[in-house]
């Protein structure tokens, strides 16, 4: 299985980029992982919230293969403890899917088309975080899940 994390808009914070890169390098030891950035939509001031979600949705759909399993990072998604998320990842790997795609949407969330295409939703917290920070948190949690599955000493419980 491969894992892809799709995110809308680039990150300018060098510290966040460095931390994300660090976890991406660590993840390569366990699984094929790719973080793909979808460029911000231009002229959003001229678009309604719904139009912006629609355009972002179109860009997300273009990045997906027909066999991909899509999981949205969404505040209304399922909450997992780290051990539960590791089990979730193990079940996905056991199911034989080729690629698991997690998506971090834009500032207004996802279009209806993306919600319809998704096979699940995951929430990282009831709190709100910047989209840039969510990238770091998600990459770290995927890494943590693999260290749990391999019985390595990274996670303590």
C-alpha positions, 0 to 999 in steps of 0.5 A, a space after each residue: 500500500 502507498 499513502 498520499 497526503 494531499 493538501 491545499 496551499 503551500 506552507 511558508 513556515 520554514 520550521 514547519 517544512 523542516 519538521 514535516 520533511 523530517 517525518 517524511 524521511 522517517 516514514 520512508 523506512 516503513 511505507 511509500 509516502 507522498 505529500 502533494 501540495 495543490 496550489 492555492 486557487 487564484 482570485 478567491 476574493 471573487 469567489 463565494 465560499 461554495 465556489 471556492 470549495 467546488 474549485 478545490 474539489 475539482 483539483 483534488 479529484 484530478 489527483 485521485 486514481 479510480 482505485 484510491 481510497 479517500 479519507 478526509 481530515 474533517 472536524 466531524 470525522 472519527 476521533 482516534 487514539 494513536 493505538 486505534 489509528 494504528 489499528 485503522 492503518 493496519 486494517 487498510 493495509 490488510 484490505 489490499 488497497 493500492 493507495 490510501 489518500 488523506 486530504 486536508 481541504 481548504 479553509 472552508 472544508 470540502 465540496 459535496 463531490 469530495 464528501 461523496 467520493 470519500 470512504 471515511 473522515 478522520 478528526 485530529 482534534 475538536 480544536 481548530 488548527 491551521 492547515 499548515 500545522 495539520 500537515 505536520 500533525 498528520 505526518 507525525 501520526 502516520 509515523 507514530 502508527 507505524 512505530 506502534 505496529 512495529 512495536 518500536 519505542 517511539 510511542 508510550 502508553 
